[in-house]
Amino acid sequence: NQLKTRHPNWNSLNAFVYVFATVKKLLSPFSCRNVKIKFDGQEIHSKILFIAVSNGKIYGGRFKITPEAILDDGLLEICLVEEMGRFKYLSILHKVFKGTHASIKGINFYKAKEVVIQFSEPVLAQTSGEVIEGQKNYIITLLPKSLKLIVP
């Protein structure tokens, strides 16, 4: 919030920070992770570059990583990016930014009420920009209609 106060163009800056962090990560040594994902009776084993589980369309201020997500449908949208080379990912990053990446081979979307993600070693995660200490297992659930708002 302090950054937003000092920088009125925070949304543009925020998107730039995500792009910069992504490019920096792709240009440095990295490895894809083996993962087991369980949701709604399905189980997927894959080697992934990353996974995003979201209730909304926008990620990092501007990225439409889960473009079909609907805030009030009671479902989470999962974007699973399978192992791919860094240059291929860099070449499609503009599509991820616009939300037009659904047709790209190796990028898959699912919807679920609950998602269980299991790694063989602890992996850092983030939620709404806050880093979560590395864990092997993540359980992500949605509590539909649990936030009550008073609107003037």
LINLIN-V999259 format. One record per backbone hydrogen bond with DSSP energy under -0.5 kcal/mol. CO is the residue of the C=O (numbers start at 1). NH is the residue of the N-H. If there is no record, write none. Layout:
co=CO nh=NH
co=CO nh=NH
This chain:
co=1 nh=5
co=2 nh=6
co=3 nh=7
co=6 nh=8
co=7 nh=10
co=9 nh=12
co=9 nh=13
co=10 nh=14
co=11 nh=15
co=12 nh=16
co=13 nh=17
co=14 nh=18
co=15 nh=19
co=16 nh=20
co=17 nh=21
co=18 nh=22
co=19 nh=23
co=20 nh=24
co=21 nh=25
co=22 nh=26
co=23 nh=27
co=24 nh=28
co=25 nh=28
co=33 nh=48
co=34 nh=120
co=35 nh=46
co=36 nh=118
co=37 nh=44
co=38 nh=116
co=39 nh=42
co=42 nh=39
co=44 nh=37
co=46 nh=35
co=46 nh=48
co=47 nh=83
co=48 nh=33
co=50 nh=81
co=52 nh=79
co=54 nh=77
co=57 nh=66
co=59 nh=62
co=59 nh=63
co=63 nh=59
co=63 nh=65
co=64 nh=67
co=66 nh=69
co=70 nh=73
co=76 nh=112
co=77 nh=54
co=78 nh=80
co=78 nh=110
co=79 nh=52
co=79 nh=81
co=80 nh=82
co=80 nh=108
co=81 nh=49
co=81 nh=50
co=85 nh=89
co=86 nh=90
co=87 nh=91
co=88 nh=92
co=89 nh=92
co=89 nh=93
co=90 nh=93
co=92 nh=95
co=92 nh=96
co=93 nh=97
co=94 nh=98
co=95 nh=99
co=95 nh=100
co=96 nh=64
co=97 nh=64
co=101 nh=104
co=104 nh=107
co=106 nh=82
co=106 nh=108
co=108 nh=80
co=110 nh=78
co=112 nh=76
co=113 nh=142
co=114 nh=40
co=115 nh=117
co=115 nh=140
co=116 nh=38
co=117 nh=138
co=118 nh=36
co=123 nh=135
co=125 nh=132
co=127 nh=130
co=129 nh=131
co=130 nh=127
co=132 nh=125
co=135 nh=123
co=136 nh=119
co=138 nh=117
co=138 nh=140
co=139 nh=141
co=140 nh=115
co=142 nh=144
co=143 nh=146
co=146 nh=148
co=147 nh=149
co=149 nh=151
